[in-house]
Amino acid sequence: MNKTALVIMAAGMGSRYGGGIKQLEKVGPSGEIIMDYSIHDAKAAGFDRVVFITRKDLEKDFREIIGNRVEKKIKTDYVFQELDDLPEGFTCPAGRTKPWGTGQAVLACLGAVEEPFMIINADDYYGREAFVKVHDFLANADLTKQGRYCMAGFVLGNTLSDNGVVTRGVCHVDEKGYLLDVEETFGIEKKGGAAVGKNEAGEKVELPLDSAVSMNMWGVTPEFLEELKSGFAKFLADGAANDLKAEYLLPQVIASMLKEKRVTVEVLRTNDKWFGVTYKEDKETVVKAIRELVDAGVYPEKL
């Protein structure tokens, strides 16, 4: 059985909404943040260590607020996403203030992560089932066969916000449960027994509430980091190097690999309800949902 790592994308923790850092909102009965529940579920599922992707300017605060506490529970490591961490021959354009997206964030793990690993967002609650399914997939992966990945497929209706529209990666899945592609869909909201949104062309689309969606919860094997490395250089060479807002994104990387038939992605369906603090008004909903999970015995009063 393979060792496995949980990689948490937390380099965006400086992103503020309504005067506070949303990833640090206390949502549990004893002051827990969403990340505490993800790490708790990952450890229970069998993951061996946690790797935080953060930024060097946030490292001190990050360790004080989160890292030092987590280190007492599970092996913990840190890697850093930096704006100017670019392939040889490229420099950051003047005026760019933001790192280069989730693909560059995970690329920071190159050299630090050599086992199969799961990728999640810092500020999303995914539920226990997805951690177990992705862990078991990775723990039993045949590492002699590259390009066999997985993702947690959430039910669209379980990921919508009552406080505004959302963007979701809607998954097209074949009859065997493998991902064909992910279609970014914008402005999604519930309308009666379905959901409506707009595709990349701006056209209105209606979506069944049981559609599978990606919430950036991927399970990959170590060679994926080399794919990210070569793909990032190509992304920059193709014109992004001088773009102040271009982002190298995980779903686009994987979609490109799927199109070239260089990878398979098994969609592991989960019925757990996803939630996160997209809007400031979402915090109350999250606190209530966590309280219900604690009352149901899913989590202890204090993690």
VENTATA-V702944 format. One line per field, one symbol per residue. ss: DSSP state (@ for helix, = for strand, . for the rest). A space follows every 50 residues. Layout:
ss = ???
This chain:
ss = ...======......==..==@@@.........@@@@@@@@@@@@...== ====.@@@@@@@@@@@@@@@....======.................... .@@@@@@........======..==..@@@@@@@@@@@@........=== =====@@@.......========....==============..=====.. ...=====...=========...@@@@@@@@@@@@@@..@@@.......@ @@@@@@@@@....=======....==.....@@@@@@@@@@@@@@..... ...
